[in-house]
Amino acid sequence: MIVLQYFKILARFVFMFLISAVLLPFKIKPNKIVFINFNGKGYGDTPKSICEYLRTTYPDLDLVWLARDNEGFPDGVRVVKYGTFQAFYEQASSKVWVYNV
């Protein structure tokens, strides 16, 4: 049992180290927020409500939505194709992620 707990702690440390090494070259942009709704299924649910509030209240934010298609998005929301390298970059350089899965 103790060996299993030790392995979990070690695995978590290695995982965080690898993630940190991958994300290190990307500069975090403090005004960027990335949204994903059900793995890229579109503009909706709770992330939509949060995005609408932020879009009207803080127009200087860079609101990025990762989606499979770009239909139905309002002005002021930048759409990036879900699952692409550009989507990975947007997530890596964003200060805040808003997801529902």
SULRA-V26765 format. One line per field, one symbol per residue. ss: DSSP state (H for helix, E for strand, - for the rest). phi: phi as a letter, one per 40 degrees, with the letter a starting at -180 (. if undefined). psi: psi as a letter, one per 20 degrees, with the letter a starting at -180 (. if undefined). Layout:
BEGIN
ss->???
phi->???
psi->???
END
This chain:
BEGIN
ss->-HHHHHHHHHHHHHHHHHHHHHH-----EEEEEEEEE-------HHHHHHHHHHHHH----EEEEEE---------EEEEE---HHHHHHHH-EEEEEEE-
phi->.cccccccccccccdccccccccdccccccbbbbbbbffgchcagcdccccccccccbcccccbbcacbbcgcccgbcbbccgbccccccccbccbbbbbb
psi->ghggggggggggggghgggghgigipppoijpppqpolljiaoabghgggggghhhhniiqnoppoqhrkqjprqippppppjrhhggggghjqhppoqp.
END
